[in-house]
Amino acid sequence: MSNKRKVKAEEAKATQKVELLEDRAKELHAEKLEASSQVEQATPRPSEAEHHRDFRGSDNAVVAEVDHDDSTRTLWSDAFRRLRKNKLAILGACYILFIAVVAISADLWVPQTLGDPINIDTTTTADLTKLPPSLDHPFGTDVQGRDVLSRVIYGSRISLMVGLLATAISTVLGLIMGALAAYYGGIWDTIIMRLADIFLAFPYTLFVIVMLAVLGGGIQNVFIAIGVLGWPSIARVFRSAIFSVKENDYVDAARSMGASDIRIVARHIFPNSVASIVVYATMNIGGAILTESALSYLGMGVTPPNPSWGSMIQDGQQFLATQPWLMIMPGLAILTTVLAFTLLGDGLRDALDVKMKDA
């Protein structure tokens, strides 16, 4: 029923646009007639044919004006216009931008104002150990006297880096595998999809732990493992998107003109399928951040004493009853960051889906 209402709404909108065009053309024509009536009486009255041509000229001028305005609109400009109306998505994007700016500029101000997030000052450790949140230490201090806020800020670097790099790796692999499976089909589709089924059959976190056991610890191996194991979902999404557009007339026309397979995929299929990939990749960043936090919590992620949100929660869990801020603050950082990426991805989905533009 909702689809029928959307179709009726679009038809009504189109009818209203036609009526507005006709009214505008009539107004322009009336203005010209009024101006012509003010000339000398000796001027002969235009014939019926000239009158009709003049009206058609006014109508064409209005249509050309509207077409010129519409020609400047693209999928991305329309999507951005709809995205700006989604307050939650804009809130998520602003929060992500804020976290990124704070993380990038941390070296310029965090050690000077909040203290070193890694090194321990043994001369002040006894006085600064496990202090509650205050003006000097907004998030309190940990068991070694280090400021929790400074460690949360530096931990955001790790989380954002893992989220972005791991998602980039999985997206590239997923696009390649999905394109091979959907465009060529046959044995390629069977092999790639059965391989994806094998990857998806194992519990994701357990599979990442096994891969880290093979590769070894370290942050670089964390985002490699998360990225390599995350391609099946993106491959399935891209495969479905290609199936929906590869049989269109413009693809057949490009193929008949001798375009190579790579050119057809890159120039004709991918641009018409990229919307779903952008949405899925944005939401996938939040999942990668959660996975990195879980690995650090289990001691297989970031190597101490480097700060990570997951390792900070692991360090503070034994003090949950007496000093809860040691777990709550990094936990809130994970919650808000993942929520921001989810809200942004949800907003992008609504903005890029042309079927929802009037919803």
N, C-alpha and C positions, 0 to 999 in steps of 0.2 A: 504493500500500500504506500509505503514511503517513496518507492521509485515512481509510482504513478503520480503522486503529488509533486515530485521534482519535475517530471515531464510536463505536467500541467503548468507548473510555475514557469518553466522555461518557455513554453508556448505563449503564455500570457505576457512574459517579458518581451518576447520577439514581436508580438502583436502591438504592444505599447510602443516599442521602438519605431515600428512602421508608421503608427499614427502620429508620433512626434515628428517624424520626417515629413509626412504630408502636411502637417500643420505649419512647420517651419517654411516649407516651400510656398504654401499659400500666403504666409505673412510676407515673404520676400516679394512675391508677385504683386500683392496688394500695395506694398510700398512703391514698387516701380510704377504701377498704374496711377497712384496718387501723385507721384513726381511728374509723370507725363501729362497729367491733367492741368498742371500749372503753366505749361508752355502756351504759346500763342494759339489763338483759336483757329488760325489759318493752317496749322499743322494738321495734315490729314490723319484720321483715325486709323490705327493699324488694322489690317485685315484679320480674318479669323485664323488663317494659317500662321500669320506672324504672332498672333496672340497665343496660339498653341505652342509655337516654338519658344516663345518667351517663358511660358510656364514650365516647359520641359527643361529649359536652361536653368531656371531657378531650382528645380528639383534635383538636377544633376549636380549643381553647385553644393547643395546641402549634403547629398550622398557622398560626394568627393571629400567634403570636409570631415564627415564621420569616418569614412574609410581611411583617411590620413591619420586620424587619431587612433584607430584600431590597428593600423599597420605598425605602430610603435610598440604595441603590447606583445609580449612574449610569454612563454610558459613561466619563466623565472620571475619576470616582473609581476605577473598576476599572482604567482605563489608568494612573493615577498609582500605584496599588498594584502593578501589574505592572512599571511603569518603575522603581520603587524596588528591584526584585529584579535589575535589569540593572546590574551594577557598572560596566561600561564606559560606559554611557550616563550614569550618575550622575557618573562621573569626568569625562566630557566637559562636562557641565553645570556642575560645580564649577569647572573650568578656565575656561570661558567667563565665568562670574560673576566669577572672580578677575581676569581680564583687563579686564572691564568696569569693575570697581571701581578698579583701578589706573589705567586710562585716564581715568576721570572725575575722580579725585582727584589727578591728576598735578601740577596747578598748585600744590597745597598743599605739596608736599614734594620733587618732583624737582629743580627749579632750585636749591633750597637745599642738597641733599645730593649730587647728581650733576653739577650744572652746567647751564648753558643749552644746550638742544639745537639752537638756531638760530644765535645770535650767537657770534661768534668773538672771543676775548680775545687780541689780538695780542701782549700782553706775556708770555703764557705759552705761546704756540703752539709755539715751538721745543722747550720742555721736555715738552710733552704730546703731541706728534705720534706717532701709531701705537704707543702703549704697549700691551703685552700685557695680558691679563686679570689683575687683581689685586684686593686687598681694596678699594682706593680706587676702582677702575674694573673692576667685575666682568666687563664685556664688552669691556674695552679702550677705546682711543680711536681716532678716525679720523685722516685725513691733516691735518686742520685743528685737531686737539687737542680735539675735542668728544667727550663721553662717549657711547659707542655704546649703552649701556643706556638712557640718557635719550632718545636718538633712537628706539630701538626702542619705548619706552613711548609716546612721542608719535606714532609711526607707527601704533600700534595704534588710536589715535583715528580716523585716516583709514580704515584697513581696516575697522573695525567700522561706521563711519558709511556707507561705500560699500556694504558688505555688506547692512546693514539697509535703507537707503533704496532701493537698487537692487532688492532683493528685494521690498520693499513696492510699488514701481511696477510691476514685472513681474507680481506676484501680482494686483493690482487689475485691470490690463489683461487678464490671462489669465482671471480670473473672469468679467469682463464678456463677453469674446469667446467663451469656452467656454459660458456660459449661453445666449447668443444662438444659437450653433450647435446646441446639443443640444436646447434647449427648443422652438425654432421649427422647426428642421430645414429641409428643402427648399433654397431658393435661398440662405438665410442660412448654412446649414451648408456648402454648396458654396463660397461666396465666402470665408468665414472660413478654412476648412481649406485652400483653395488659396493664400490669402494666407500662412497659416502655413507651407505647403510652400515658398513663395518665400523666406521669412525663414530657414528651416532649410537651404535649399539652399546658402547662402553660408557660408564658414568664419566662425565666430562672432567670433574675435578680429579678423580682417581687416575684417569688417562694422563692428565697433566703431571701428576705426581710421578707416575711411571716414567714419563718422558724426561722429567727433571732428574730422576735417578740415573738415567742413561747419559744425559748431557752434563750433569753436574749443577751445582748451585750457581748463584750469581744473577743479578738483575737482567743481564743480556739474555741469558737462557730462559728466564721467565717469560719475557715477551715473545721470544721465538717459539716456545712451547705453546703458549696461549694462541699465538697467531696461526701456527701451523695446524693446530687442532680445531680451529674455528671456521675453516673454509667450507665444510659441507653444507651448513645452513645457508650461507650466502650463495653457494653454487646452485642450490635448489631454487632460491628466489630468482636469481638471474636466469636460470633455465626456463622457469615458468614465464618470465617476462619476455624472453626471446621467442618462445612458442607463440605468444600472443601477437607478435608483430612481424615475424619473419616471412609470413605468407602474404603480406600486404603488397599492393600494386607497385609501390615505389621500390620495394626490394627486388621484385621481379624485373622492373625496368632497369635497375642498376646491374642486375645479373645479365640481362640481355645485351647491355652495352659493353660487356666485357670487364666489369669491375671485379677485382680480386676478392677472395673471401675475407681477407683481413680488412680491406677497404669497406666492404659491405657491413661487416660487423662494427667497425670503428665509426663510420660516417653515417650509417643509416639505422642500424639496430640498437647500438648502445645508447645514442642520445635519446631514443624513445623509450628506453628501459631504465634510464639512470635514476629516475625519481624513486622507485622502490628500493634501489641500492642505497641511495643517500639516507633514506629513512631507516633502513635496517642497520646500516653502519653506525649511524648516530646512536641508536639504542644499544648497539653491541659494545660501544665504549664503556657504558655503565656496567655491563656484564664482565668485561675484562678487568675493570677496577675491582669489582667484587671478588673475582677469581684471584687476583694478585693479593688482596687483603687476606683471603683465606689461606693462601700459600704462606704468606708471611706469618700468619697466626700459628701455622703448623711448623714454622721454623725452616721452610724451604724456599723462602722468597729473598727479601733483602737481607744482606749480611749485617748483623749488629756491629758497631753502634749506630749505623746509618738509620735514620728514622723512617718508619713505614707505619701506616695506620693499623694494619693487621698486627704487626709485632708490638705496637703500643698497647693494643687491646690485650694481647697475650701477657704482656708484662704487668698490666694493671688488674687482671682478673682476680688475683689473690687478695687485692685490697678493695674489692667491690663493696664490702660492708662498711669499711671505715673511711676510705678515700675514693668514692665512686667516680669523681671527675677524671681519674686516670683511665677509666674505660669509656665514660660517657662522652668526653670531648672528641676523641678520635672516632668513636662510633657515630656521633652526629656529623662529623666531616664526611664519612662514608655515605651516610644516609642522604644528606643534602646534595652531595655531588652526583650520586647515582640518580636521585630524583630529578635533578636539573636536566641531566641528559635524557631521561625518560620523557619529561615534559616537552623538551625541545624536539625529540624524535616524534612524539605524538602530534605536536603542532605541525611539523614538516609533512607528516603523512596527510593531515587534513588540507594543508596548503597545496601540496603537489598533486592531490587527487582531484582532477578536473570535474569528476562527477559530484564532488562535495562543495563546489564553489558557491552554490546558492543555498547550502544547508545552513 
